[in-house]
Amino acid sequence: MTTARNHNKGHASRNGGHHRHSELDSLKDSVSQLREDVMDVVENTVDAGKARASQAMSGVTSRITDMKDMGNDQLELIGKRIGERPLASAAIAVGIGFILAHLLGRK
């Protein structure tokens, strides 16, 4: 009888060991899947951030181009006005220069 009991204990230990090994394998698989899921989330987040940054950069570039065009248009308009009234423009420039020199240079 003692021998049969010991034999059953050994058989139960092996089954318990097999069950634990199966649980450990299942846990390893779950951790591995979790790692893959986290990496996918990180990759998707990085991709979304890159797309948003690219859109923002495109918008900024477009605005800068628009502002340069407006600045060039204004310079062209000022040039035309100066060409239409060269003496008045020179007098205004001299006056502005005198005022600035007085404000900035002499105390």
LINHURA-V209136 format. One record per helix or strand. SS is the DSSP state (a for helix, b for strand). FROM is the first residue (numbers start at 1). TO is the last residue. If there is no record, write none. Layout:
ss->SS from->FROM to->TO
ss->SS from->FROM to->TO
This chain:
ss->a from->2 to->84
ss->a from->86 to->105
